[in-house]
Amino acid sequence: MLFDLRPKTSRKELFNREEELKTLDKVVDRGDPLILVLGIRRVGKTSLLKSFLEKWHGIYIDMRGVLRESDLYRRISDGLANNIGKMKSIVKGIRGIKILGVEVEIKWKGKDSISLIGLLEELNRRSERVVIVFDEAQLIQPPISMKIKSAIAYAYDSLENITVILSGSEIGLLRKFVGIENPESPLYGRYAFELLVERFPKDLSLKFLQQGFKELNISVSREAIEEAVELFDGIVGWLVFYGKSYADGIKDINKIFNMATQLAINELGKLSRREKLVLKAIAEGAKSWSSIRKYVEEREGVTIPKSSLSRIIRKLEKLSIIENYRFLDPIYREAAKRIRN
């Protein structure tokens, strides 16, 4: 169902991502060792990646909340279990791994344990290509980050049957995490194929909503759908949110828009007071570095060092919230207007 809030896991469930799937299939099939899948929040990267793995032996690993080594191996275990139908024959017999029905146990300490590099080596010995997906990889922090990047670098150089996909919604931070241009990164100097997952244009957004309502046998006027298309700007996650809310009986688009905005406000809550103020400046029309500086200084009553403001703007760009002094998501623009400092 198109309006299912959970990520899609089958290619037939995806809407209009045939070109992205074809590109990933081609790049993995030719043996590229490292792929970056990039795109702003809610554009559909996770659905694309989980559905892509339907035709490949692979492990999807969600890196959100991974802080310790135990977290990492738990997520790898979950990833294997979720694709056990395809992976059972691949991992069967590997030291440190037990298949317990539909669950997978990984021993990563002590006798007969296996390390991340050891697991990749064992997977590489199988005749099939194996795809390892680290989703939201930019969130990985030391010391786990160095361990994972070192393992990826080793696989890149030595394991010809392993392809690693790193995905993230904070595009600048993901590129920084990989560190292809950073001499201190284990992945320095490596080539990575990049796939950018784009929002839907207006015509596809319209078709997406029409098809989603048709699946649910719900009649919605074209005018109402066109209004939603304008508000949510082709971002698949928001289109799904609108369709699901409408199907659940919330037909006031302003109410749905406010609900979505509140979600964005909650997500912006992790930012500092001054970072929020910079976003508010842009949301209220500031379109240059100097106009943002003036806005912030007038409201804080203090002069802002040039380096400090530039650092904040770069961070917000790396988080894929803004680009060239404009918001990449209209919901976040509205959230920035309403957020309290």
JOVENKA-V179293 format. One record per residue. N is the residue number from 1. NEAR is the number of other C-alpha atoms within 10 Angstrom. D_FIRST is the distance of its C-alpha to the first C-alpha in Angstrom with 2 decimals. Layout:
BEGIN
N	NEAR	D_FIRST
N	NEAR	D_FIRST
END
This chain:
BEGIN
1	13	0.00
2	22	3.80
3	22	5.51
4	13	5.50
5	13	9.19
6	12	9.89
7	18	10.53
8	21	8.71
9	17	11.17
10	16	10.87
11	19	12.09
12	11	10.12
13	16	6.83
14	19	9.15
15	17	10.12
16	13	13.90
17	17	15.17
18	13	17.16
19	9	20.45
20	18	19.86
21	18	18.91
22	11	21.94
23	12	24.14
24	23	23.32
25	16	23.85
26	12	27.12
27	16	28.43
28	21	27.73
29	12	29.10
30	9	32.29
31	14	32.78
32	20	32.46
33	25	33.06
34	24	31.42
35	20	28.43
36	23	27.42
37	25	23.88
38	23	24.32
39	20	22.47
40	21	22.50
41	21	20.48
42	17	16.77
43	21	16.84
44	22	14.38
45	24	17.05
46	23	15.79
47	19	12.43
48	25	14.73
49	25	17.26
50	19	15.35
51	20	13.70
52	21	17.20
53	24	18.81
54	14	17.06
55	11	20.05
56	18	22.70
57	21	24.69
58	27	23.96
59	26	23.73
60	24	21.44
61	22	23.58
62	19	22.58
63	21	25.94
64	15	25.40
65	12	28.12
66	18	29.98
67	16	33.62
68	14	35.54
69	13	35.86
70	12	34.61
71	15	31.34
72	20	30.97
73	19	31.56
74	17	29.28
75	21	26.38
76	23	27.47
77	22	27.58
78	21	24.04
79	21	22.91
80	26	24.80
81	22	23.51
82	17	19.83
83	19	20.70
84	21	23.51
85	12	22.67
86	18	23.66
87	19	26.11
88	16	28.15
89	11	30.56
90	20	30.92
91	19	31.84
92	11	33.70
93	12	37.33
94	16	37.03
95	16	39.50
96	18	38.09
97	19	34.75
98	16	34.13
99	17	31.17
100	9	30.89
101	8	28.40
102	13	25.00
103	14	26.69
104	20	28.87
105	17	32.11
106	21	33.76
107	16	37.45
108	17	38.28
109	11	41.74
110	8	44.93
111	9	45.99
112	11	43.59
113	15	41.04
114	19	39.09
115	15	38.65
116	17	35.84
117	16	38.06
118	15	39.01
119	19	35.40
120	20	34.82
121	19	38.06
122	17	37.09
123	23	33.71
124	20	35.62
125	14	37.99
126	13	35.30
127	9	35.12
128	13	31.44
129	18	30.26
130	23	28.44
131	21	26.22
132	21	26.47
133	25	24.08
134	24	25.40
135	23	22.82
136	23	24.44
137	27	27.70
138	24	29.71
139	18	29.70
140	22	31.80
141	14	35.29
142	10	38.69
143	11	39.82
144	16	36.50
145	17	35.88
146	15	39.08
147	15	38.39
148	19	34.98
149	17	36.35
150	17	39.36
151	21	37.23
152	26	35.16
153	20	38.46
154	16	39.87
155	21	36.92
156	20	37.19
157	11	40.88
158	13	41.15
159	18	37.99
160	16	37.08
161	22	34.08
162	26	32.24
163	24	29.93
164	23	28.98
165	25	26.18
166	23	26.69
167	28	24.01
168	26	24.48
169	27	23.70
170	23	27.41
171	24	28.54
172	18	32.27
173	21	32.32
174	23	30.50
175	19	33.08
176	14	35.78
177	21	34.55
178	22	34.70
179	18	38.12
180	17	38.70
181	13	41.49
182	13	42.79
183	10	45.73
184	9	45.12
185	17	41.61
186	20	41.38
187	23	39.07
188	14	41.66
189	12	42.14
190	15	39.15
191	13	36.98
192	17	33.23
193	13	30.86
194	15	28.70
195	15	25.26
196	14	24.29
197	17	20.61
198	17	20.87
199	18	19.11
200	19	17.80
201	12	20.64
202	15	20.57
203	11	19.74
204	15	16.56
205	23	15.56
206	21	16.20
207	15	14.20
208	24	11.14
209	24	11.46
210	18	12.48
211	16	9.63
212	22	7.13
213	21	9.75
214	12	10.30
215	12	7.09
216	14	8.43
217	10	11.88
218	12	13.27
219	10	16.23
220	15	16.99
221	9	20.12
222	12	20.33
223	9	22.76
224	12	20.42
225	22	17.77
226	15	20.68
227	12	22.00
228	23	18.85
229	25	18.95
230	13	22.58
231	18	22.17
232	22	19.46
233	19	20.88
234	23	18.03
235	24	17.09
236	24	13.39
237	19	13.42
238	24	15.20
239	27	13.06
240	21	10.03
241	19	12.80
242	25	13.98
243	26	10.90
244	20	10.32
245	18	14.11
246	17	14.53
247	18	12.18
248	9	14.28
249	8	17.37
250	14	18.63
251	15	19.36
252	11	22.24
253	17	21.21
254	12	24.29
255	12	23.27
256	20	19.85
257	18	21.84
258	14	24.32
259	15	21.81
260	19	20.48
261	21	24.15
262	18	25.11
263	13	22.68
264	19	24.36
265	21	27.76
266	11	27.17
267	12	26.31
268	18	29.44
269	13	31.48
270	10	32.35
271	11	34.37
272	11	38.11
273	11	39.71
274	14	41.06
275	20	37.82
276	20	36.16
277	22	39.13
278	23	38.77
279	28	35.16
280	24	36.38
281	22	39.06
282	22	36.66
283	21	34.31
284	15	37.40
285	12	38.51
286	19	40.46
287	14	40.09
288	13	42.71
289	16	44.02
290	11	47.13
291	14	45.36
292	23	43.11
293	19	46.27
294	14	48.05
295	17	45.21
296	21	45.00
297	13	48.80
298	11	49.37
299	9	47.01
300	11	48.17
301	8	51.83
302	9	52.31
303	11	52.55
304	13	49.69
305	9	50.78
306	11	49.43
307	8	48.20
308	9	46.32
309	19	44.38
310	12	43.67
311	12	42.36
312	17	39.94
313	21	38.63
314	14	38.19
315	17	36.27
316	22	33.86
317	21	33.37
318	19	32.76
319	20	30.13
320	21	28.38
321	23	28.75
322	20	31.29
323	14	32.77
324	11	36.01
325	21	36.23
326	18	32.90
327	20	29.60
328	18	26.69
329	22	24.25
330	17	25.25
331	22	23.92
332	24	26.34
333	22	29.07
334	21	28.75
335	24	28.59
336	25	31.78
337	17	33.50
338	14	32.89
339	19	33.44
340	12	36.66
341	12	39.13
END
